Amino acid sequence: MAHSAVALQKSPPQQGHPPDRHSLLKGGNGTIDVPWRRNPAERQGRVFFTVLLRNGFAQQDGIMKRWSFLFIGMGVVAVSIALTRWTSSASTSDSDQTIIPESQIHHFGPQAPPPGEAPTGMVWIPGGEFEFGTNSSLGWPDEKPAHRVMVDGFWLEACEVTNDQFREFVSATRYVTTAEKAPTLEEVMSQVPAGTPPPPPEMLVAGSVVFVPPEQAVPLDDVGQWWKWTPGTSWQHPEGPGSDLTGRGQHPVVQVSWDDAAAYAAWAGRRLPTEAEWEFAARGGLDGKDFVWGSQPPDEEHPPANLWQGTFPHQNTNVDGFRRTAPVKSFPPNGYGLHDMAGNVWEWCADWYDRSLHARFSQQGLVQNPTGPLLTNDPTQPQAVLRVQKGGSFLCHESYCLRYRPSARHGGAPDTGMSHLGFRCALSAATPENKHVHHVSHQSP
């Protein structure tokens, strides 16, 4: 049956981020900050660790950080790692953003037409003014208040980058993803306080974090009940060594970090979209609506996207036919011809995550082409370094996160890939297409 509007008005539980997180930290053995440079050439880099000697898991709004699980079972059960800030083409500053007084809004003309033939697998997003964020009761604090933003026209891939596409990139470049790189003992021990017992040797292997549904109902404030560090996990083995990509060539690639996504985009002559571009595109011309398909909440009997049906996280009724990712184009596109802008997998954006982004710009008139803050900012996680993720995933359900809405946003550690995290690429209107992408499969499933 359809979800009730009344049920959706209730405040969703904090996804993997209990309200008393800071009190929990203080209740352990304290918070320890450790500066570290991932690469000597990265002069501005720092990494911080929050070590909690309690019974729990490292968590960040439901996002587990890659190194957290190396110490499980050793007393150190939560290691929150925020990797170094490093310079890239996607890093931008507030100085790059133009604040336009309300009196000048009328100077802008109609939405831009396509500048030419569409690059392979991309659709034209005409640009224009829209309501960025939300004032809806369904919104989380970091989505509010809504404010007006204008973005120029740009190209965006119609679908999330698939396993077949990512395989071509890896074959052409011999790229090794973050999850495929095994940590050394020296590397790991340099990131924890003196006196911390070393992890067992069998844990010093490449791996990533996998969604493993529990067998029964569990507390929703303990994400360690369903996220498990699994050695041997990577984009090629998304659920661990016993899994592979057979029959999943047209599924979105997962277990990719922000670094991996940015590397692919650079190879393809493209880039990651900004958060504002992504949200404008996701709305498909439906300005101010709660969902990418309009105002009505999803109907579990006729799912409009690859979302969780049943009771999260232990019971998936599988009404939509997909227990995990779905092939791209499995669900109808939005008004711009974009698929999976809600559900399937979360998608990396170029921006650093700022929890107060909307509050900072809400009183400044129309903002043109915002490219994100200079630095990450989340007072609830003051030591974290985070990149924006958008769109929700196949794990999203109204009882838990309700983040399959266009305004919903999330901050994720840029070194961490997961079972429900992928990306798609954008291209500025004036940027020549890199011919690499002509060799990438864009077939419909």
C-alpha positions as CSV (number, residue, x, y, z in Angstrom):
1,M,0.0,0.0,0.0
2,A,1.1,3.6,-0.4
3,H,3.0,5.4,2.3
4,S,0.8,7.8,4.2
5,A,1.5,11.5,4.1
6,V,1.0,11.5,7.9
7,A,3.8,9.0,8.4
8,L,6.2,11.0,6.3
9,Q,5.6,14.1,8.4
10,K,7.3,12.5,11.4
11,S,10.9,13.4,12.0
12,P,13.1,10.6,10.7
13,P,15.5,9.0,13.2
14,Q,19.1,10.2,13.0
15,Q,20.7,7.9,10.5
16,G,23.6,6.2,12.3
17,H,24.3,9.4,14.2
18,P,22.8,9.2,17.7
19,P,21.9,12.5,19.3
20,D,24.2,11.9,22.2
21,R,27.3,11.2,20.0
22,H,29.4,13.8,21.7
23,S,28.4,12.7,25.1
24,L,29.4,9.1,24.1
25,L,32.8,10.4,23.0
26,K,33.3,12.1,26.3
27,G,32.2,9.0,28.1
28,G,35.0,7.0,26.6
29,N,38.7,7.6,27.0
30,G,38.5,11.0,25.4
31,T,39.0,12.5,22.0
32,I,42.5,12.5,20.5
33,D,43.6,14.6,17.6
34,V,46.6,13.4,15.6
35,P,48.0,15.4,12.7
36,W,49.2,13.3,9.8
37,R,50.2,13.9,6.2
38,R,49.1,11.3,3.8
39,N,51.6,12.5,1.2
40,P,54.6,14.8,2.1
41,A,53.8,16.9,-0.9
42,E,50.4,17.7,0.5
43,R,51.4,20.6,2.7
44,Q,48.0,21.5,4.0
45,G,47.0,17.9,4.7
46,R,45.9,16.8,8.2
47,V,44.1,13.8,9.4
48,F,42.2,13.5,12.7
49,F,41.3,10.5,14.7
50,T,38.5,10.2,17.2
51,V,39.2,7.1,19.3
52,L,36.4,5.8,21.5
53,L,37.2,2.9,23.7
54,R,33.6,1.7,24.0
55,N,31.4,-0.9,22.6
56,G,30.3,0.6,19.3
57,F,31.4,1.4,15.8
58,A,32.9,4.4,14.0
59,Q,30.0,6.1,12.3
60,Q,29.3,9.2,10.4
61,D,25.6,9.6,9.6
62,G,25.6,6.0,8.6
63,I,28.9,6.1,6.6
64,M,31.6,3.9,7.9
65,K,35.2,5.0,7.4
66,R,37.6,2.6,5.8
67,W,40.1,2.2,8.6
68,S,37.5,1.9,11.4
69,F,37.2,-1.8,11.3
70,L,40.8,-2.7,11.6
71,F,40.6,-2.4,15.4
72,I,37.3,-4.1,16.0
73,G,37.6,-6.7,18.8
74,M,40.7,-5.0,20.2
75,G,39.0,-2.6,22.5
76,V,39.4,0.3,20.1
77,V,36.0,0.0,18.4
78,A,35.6,3.4,16.8
79,V,38.3,5.2,14.8
80,S,36.8,8.1,12.9
81,I,39.2,9.1,10.2
82,A,39.0,12.2,8.1
83,L,41.6,12.0,5.3
84,T,43.7,14.9,4.1
85,R,42.3,17.8,2.1
86,W,44.1,17.7,-1.2
87,T,44.1,20.1,-4.1
88,S,42.1,19.0,-7.2
89,S,40.3,20.6,-10.1
90,A,37.1,20.1,-8.2
91,S,38.2,22.1,-5.1
92,T,36.7,25.6,-5.2
93,S,36.3,28.5,-2.9
94,D,33.5,30.8,-1.8
95,S,35.3,33.5,-3.7
96,D,34.3,31.7,-6.9
97,Q,30.6,32.2,-6.1
98,T,28.7,35.2,-7.3
99,I,26.1,36.7,-5.0
100,I,23.4,38.5,-7.1
101,P,21.2,41.1,-5.5
102,E,17.5,40.4,-5.8
103,S,17.2,43.7,-7.8
104,Q,19.3,42.2,-10.6
105,I,17.5,38.9,-11.0
106,H,15.6,40.1,-14.0
107,H,18.8,40.5,-15.9
108,F,18.9,36.8,-16.6
109,G,17.3,35.5,-19.7
110,P,15.6,32.2,-20.5
111,Q,17.2,28.8,-20.1
112,A,20.0,28.1,-22.4
113,P,19.5,25.8,-25.4
114,P,21.9,22.9,-26.1
115,P,25.2,24.3,-27.4
116,G,25.6,21.5,-29.9
117,E,25.5,17.7,-30.3
118,A,25.2,15.8,-27.0
119,P,28.4,14.2,-25.8
120,T,28.2,10.4,-25.5
121,G,25.7,9.3,-22.9
122,M,24.9,12.8,-21.7
123,V,21.9,15.0,-21.7
124,W,21.7,18.8,-21.7
125,I,20.6,20.4,-18.5
126,P,19.4,23.9,-19.5
127,G,20.2,25.7,-16.3
128,G,18.1,28.3,-14.6
129,E,16.9,29.5,-11.2
130,F,15.6,27.1,-8.7
131,E,15.0,26.5,-5.0
132,F,18.1,25.0,-3.6
133,G,17.5,23.0,-0.4
134,T,14.1,22.8,1.2
135,N,11.7,24.2,3.9
136,S,9.7,21.0,3.9
137,S,9.1,19.1,7.2
138,L,10.7,16.1,5.5
139,G,14.0,17.9,5.3
140,W,17.0,17.4,7.6
141,P,18.7,20.4,9.2
142,D,21.5,20.6,6.7
143,E,19.0,21.0,3.9
144,K,17.4,24.2,5.4
145,P,16.5,26.9,4.7
146,A,15.8,26.8,1.0
147,H,17.3,29.7,-1.0
148,R,17.4,30.7,-4.7
149,V,20.3,29.6,-6.8
150,M,21.0,29.9,-10.6
151,V,23.1,27.5,-12.5
152,D,24.3,27.8,-16.1
153,G,23.5,25.1,-18.6
154,F,25.7,22.0,-18.5
155,W,25.9,18.4,-19.7
156,L,25.2,15.5,-17.2
157,E,25.4,11.8,-17.8
158,A,22.0,10.3,-18.1
159,C,23.0,7.3,-15.9
160,E,25.4,6.5,-13.1
161,V,28.8,5.3,-14.3
162,T,28.5,1.5,-14.7
163,N,30.8,-1.4,-14.0
164,D,31.5,-1.8,-17.7
165,Q,32.5,1.9,-18.0
166,F,34.7,1.8,-15.0
167,R,36.3,-1.4,-16.2
168,E,37.3,0.3,-19.4
169,F,38.9,3.1,-17.4
170,V,40.9,0.6,-15.3
171,S,41.9,-1.4,-18.3
172,A,43.2,1.8,-20.1
173,T,45.0,3.3,-17.1
174,R,45.8,0.3,-14.8
175,Y,44.2,2.4,-12.0
176,V,44.1,0.9,-8.6
177,T,41.2,2.0,-6.4
178,T,41.4,3.0,-2.8
179,A,39.7,-0.3,-1.6
180,E,42.3,-2.3,-3.5
181,K,45.3,-0.8,-1.7
182,A,46.3,-2.7,1.4
183,P,47.4,-0.6,4.4
184,T,50.8,-1.2,6.0
185,L,51.2,-1.7,9.7
186,E,53.3,1.5,9.8
187,E,50.6,3.5,8.0
188,V,47.9,2.3,10.3
189,M,49.9,2.7,13.6
190,S,50.9,6.2,12.6
191,Q,47.2,7.2,12.7
192,V,46.4,6.0,16.3
193,P,47.5,7.1,19.7
194,A,50.7,5.7,21.2
195,G,50.0,2.5,23.1
196,T,47.2,1.3,20.8
197,P,47.6,-2.4,20.2
198,P,48.3,-3.2,16.6
199,P,45.6,-4.8,14.5
200,P,46.1,-8.5,13.7
201,P,48.2,-9.2,10.6
202,E,45.2,-10.8,8.8
203,M,43.4,-7.4,8.9
204,L,46.2,-5.6,7.0
205,V,44.7,-6.4,3.7
206,A,42.8,-4.4,1.1
207,G,39.1,-4.2,1.7
208,S,36.1,-2.1,2.1
209,V,32.7,-1.8,3.9
210,V,29.8,-4.0,2.9
211,F,26.1,-3.9,3.7
212,V,25.2,-7.2,5.5
213,P,21.5,-7.3,6.6
214,P,21.0,-8.6,10.1
215,E,18.7,-11.6,10.6
216,Q,16.4,-9.7,12.9
217,A,15.4,-6.2,13.9
218,V,18.2,-4.2,15.4
219,P,18.5,-0.7,16.9
220,L,18.7,1.9,14.1
221,D,21.3,4.0,15.9
222,D,24.0,1.3,15.7
223,V,25.1,1.1,12.0
224,G,27.7,-1.5,12.9
225,Q,24.8,-3.9,12.9
226,W,24.6,-3.9,9.2
227,W,27.9,-2.4,7.9
228,K,30.9,-4.8,8.0
229,W,34.5,-4.4,7.1
230,T,35.2,-7.1,4.6
231,P,38.7,-7.9,3.3
232,G,38.9,-8.4,-0.4
233,T,36.0,-6.1,-1.2
234,S,36.4,-3.7,-4.1
235,W,34.5,-2.5,-7.2
236,Q,35.2,-5.8,-8.8
237,H,34.0,-7.8,-5.7
238,P,31.4,-5.5,-4.2
239,E,30.2,-7.9,-1.5
240,G,33.6,-9.4,-0.8
241,P,35.8,-12.1,-2.3
242,G,32.9,-14.5,-3.1
243,S,31.1,-11.9,-5.3
244,D,31.9,-10.6,-8.8
245,L,30.3,-8.6,-11.6
246,T,28.8,-11.4,-13.6
247,G,25.5,-10.0,-15.0
248,R,26.2,-6.6,-13.5
249,G,28.0,-4.8,-16.3
250,Q,25.2,-2.3,-16.6
251,H,24.8,-1.8,-12.8
252,P,26.3,1.3,-11.3
253,V,29.9,0.8,-10.1
254,V,30.1,0.9,-6.3
255,Q,32.9,0.6,-3.7
256,V,34.5,3.7,-5.2
257,S,35.9,6.5,-3.2
258,W,35.7,10.2,-4.1
259,D,39.3,9.9,-5.3
260,D,38.4,7.0,-7.6
261,A,35.4,8.9,-9.0
262,A,37.5,12.1,-9.6
263,A,40.2,10.0,-11.3
264,Y,37.6,8.4,-13.7
265,A,36.1,11.8,-14.5
266,A,39.5,13.3,-15.3
267,W,40.3,10.4,-17.6
268,A,37.0,10.8,-19.4
269,G,37.6,14.5,-19.8
270,R,34.7,15.2,-17.6
271,R,34.2,16.2,-13.9
272,L,32.0,15.6,-11.0
273,P,28.9,17.8,-10.8
274,T,28.7,20.5,-8.1
275,E,26.0,19.9,-5.5
276,A,23.9,22.8,-6.9
277,E,24.1,21.3,-10.5
278,W,23.2,17.9,-9.2
279,E,20.2,19.1,-7.3
280,F,19.0,21.3,-10.2
281,A,19.3,18.4,-12.6
282,A,17.6,15.9,-10.2
283,R,14.5,18.1,-9.9
284,G,14.0,17.8,-13.6
285,G,12.1,21.1,-13.8
286,L,9.9,20.4,-10.8
287,D,11.0,23.3,-8.6
288,G,10.4,23.0,-4.9
289,K,8.9,19.5,-5.0
290,D,9.8,16.9,-2.3
291,F,10.7,14.1,-4.7
292,V,12.2,13.9,-8.2
293,W,8.8,12.6,-9.5
294,G,6.7,15.2,-7.8
295,S,4.9,15.7,-4.5
296,Q,3.6,12.2,-3.7
297,P,5.7,9.9,-1.5
298,P,6.7,6.6,-3.1
299,D,4.3,3.7,-3.2
300,E,5.9,0.5,-2.0
301,E,3.6,-1.5,-4.3
302,H,4.7,0.4,-7.4
303,P,8.2,1.7,-6.5
304,P,9.3,4.7,-8.6
305,A,13.0,4.1,-7.9
306,N,15.3,1.4,-6.4
307,L,14.5,2.0,-2.7
308,W,14.2,-0.3,0.3
309,Q,10.8,-2.0,0.7
310,G,9.9,-3.7,3.9
311,T,11.5,-3.1,7.3
312,F,15.0,-1.7,7.3
313,P,17.6,-3.2,7.7
314,H,16.6,-6.8,8.2
315,Q,13.6,-7.4,5.9
316,N,13.6,-6.5,2.3
317,T,10.3,-7.5,0.5
318,N,12.0,-6.9,-2.8
319,V,8.9,-5.6,-4.5
320,D,11.0,-3.7,-7.0
321,G,12.9,-6.8,-7.9
322,F,16.3,-5.6,-6.7
323,R,17.9,-6.5,-3.4
324,R,20.9,-4.3,-4.1
325,T,21.8,-2.2,-7.1
326,A,19.6,-2.2,-10.2
327,P,20.8,-1.9,-13.8
328,V,20.8,1.7,-15.0
329,K,17.6,2.8,-16.8
330,S,15.5,0.3,-14.8
331,F,13.2,3.1,-13.7
332,P,11.7,6.0,-15.6
333,P,13.8,9.1,-16.1
334,N,13.0,12.5,-14.6
335,G,11.9,15.5,-16.7
336,Y,15.4,16.1,-18.0
337,G,15.9,12.4,-19.1
338,L,18.1,11.5,-16.1
339,H,17.8,8.0,-14.5
340,D,18.3,7.1,-10.8
341,M,18.5,10.6,-9.4
342,A,16.7,9.0,-6.5
343,G,17.7,5.7,-5.1
344,N,20.0,3.0,-6.5
345,V,23.3,4.5,-5.3
346,W,24.4,7.6,-3.6
347,E,26.4,9.8,-5.9
348,W,29.6,11.8,-5.2
349,C,29.6,15.5,-5.9
350,A,32.6,17.8,-6.3
351,D,31.9,20.0,-3.3
352,W,33.3,19.8,0.2
353,Y,30.4,19.2,2.6
354,D,29.3,22.2,4.7
355,R,26.5,21.4,7.1
356,S,25.4,25.1,7.3
357,L,25.7,25.8,3.6
358,H,22.0,26.7,3.2
359,A,21.9,28.8,6.3
360,R,25.0,30.8,5.2
361,F,23.6,31.7,1.8
362,S,19.9,32.1,2.6
363,Q,20.1,35.8,3.3
364,Q,22.4,36.7,0.4
365,G,20.0,37.0,-2.6
366,L,20.3,34.9,-5.7
367,V,23.5,32.8,-5.8
368,Q,24.9,32.1,-9.2
369,N,26.8,28.8,-9.9
370,P,27.8,27.9,-6.4
371,T,30.8,25.6,-6.3
372,G,30.9,24.7,-2.6
373,P,32.9,25.9,0.4
374,L,36.6,26.2,0.6
375,L,36.7,23.7,3.5
376,T,34.5,21.1,4.9
377,N,32.4,22.1,7.9
378,D,30.2,20.0,10.2
379,P,30.0,21.1,13.8
380,T,28.5,17.7,14.8
381,Q,31.8,16.1,13.5
382,P,34.3,18.9,14.0
383,Q,37.3,16.7,13.0
384,A,35.8,15.2,9.9
385,V,36.8,16.0,6.3
386,L,33.8,15.3,4.1
387,R,32.6,15.5,0.5
388,V,29.0,15.9,-0.6
389,Q,26.9,12.8,-1.6
390,K,23.4,13.1,-3.1
391,G,20.5,11.0,-4.2
392,G,20.0,8.3,-1.6
393,S,20.3,4.6,-2.4
394,F,18.6,1.2,-2.5
395,L,19.0,1.2,1.3
396,C,16.8,4.3,1.8
397,H,13.5,3.9,3.5
398,E,11.1,6.3,5.1
399,S,11.6,4.6,8.5
400,Y,15.3,5.3,8.5
401,C,16.8,8.1,6.3
402,L,14.2,9.3,3.8
403,R,17.1,10.8,1.8
404,Y,15.9,9.8,-1.7
405,R,14.8,13.5,-2.1
406,P,16.6,16.0,-4.3
407,S,17.4,18.4,-1.5
408,A,18.7,15.6,0.8
409,R,22.5,15.7,1.2
410,H,25.2,13.8,3.1
411,G,28.8,14.2,4.0
412,G,31.1,11.2,3.3
413,A,34.8,10.6,3.9
414,P,36.5,10.9,0.5
415,D,38.6,7.8,1.1
416,T,35.7,5.5,1.6
417,G,33.7,3.5,-0.9
418,M,30.6,1.5,0.1
419,S,28.0,-0.9,-1.2
420,H,25.6,1.8,-2.1
421,L,27.9,4.6,-3.3
422,G,28.7,5.5,-6.9
423,F,28.8,8.6,-9.2
424,R,28.0,10.2,-12.5
425,C,30.0,12.8,-14.5
426,A,29.2,16.3,-15.7
427,L,30.7,18.4,-18.5
428,S,30.7,22.2,-18.8
429,A,29.1,23.6,-22.0
430,A,32.3,25.0,-23.4
431,T,34.5,22.0,-22.6
432,P,35.6,19.8,-25.6
433,E,34.7,16.2,-25.1
434,N,37.5,13.8,-24.4
435,K,37.4,11.0,-27.0
436,H,38.0,8.3,-24.3
437,V,34.3,8.3,-23.6
438,H,33.4,7.2,-27.1
439,H,34.8,3.7,-26.2
440,V,32.6,3.3,-23.2
441,S,29.4,1.3,-23.3
442,H,26.2,3.3,-22.9
443,Q,23.9,0.5,-24.0
444,S,20.5,0.2,-22.3
445,P,20.2,-3.0,-20.1
